[in-house]
Amino acid sequence: MSKILFVCLGNICRSPLAQAVAEHYAVKHQLNWEIDSAGTGNWHEGKAPCEHSIKIAKENGLDIANYQARQVTQKDFKYYDLIIGLDESNINNLKDLGCKNPLKLGDFGFNGEDVPDPYFFDGFEGFDKVFNMIETATLTLLKEKFPL
Ligand code: 4NP
């Protein structure tokens, strides 16, 4: 069983979307994967994803309304086979916390670009672009790392 963890800052906007895309892919292909997401920060521990992420997920056939934010732990670094940061600051935070080899989502089809942090976007505008980038990069990563 492969175990995959997506990590952003708050675990309420971006990494839940990557988690949902990966879970959908695993179900579709009947893969016995364990997939989760977490934040390097703990401000939103136990909270549902932000309303705009719930909305863009729903528009794409994914239900993330019941996800709950959590902070990444040391245990995660041993447990997961792949730990994937959504932007460079997530990667740096993960390394500071002791994660040895985090991957960067933007390295899969986006020349290492950061997934923009939509937390301070003005409303819903831009969430579709963020979702499309996360979806494409996540599927590229999964296909590359785990060829069917
Ligand atoms: P995320 O977005 O890292 O994609 O979940 C953020 C959520 C919360 C905050 C920053 C980014 N915050 O500063 O609380």
Boltz pocket constraint, residues with backbone or C-beta under 6 A from the ligand:
constraints:
  - pocket:
      binder: B
      contacts: [[A, 8], [A, 9], [A, 10], [A, 11], [A, 12], [A, 13], [A, 14], [A, 15], [A, 39], [A, 43], [A, 117], [A, 118], [A, 119]]
      max_distance: 6.0
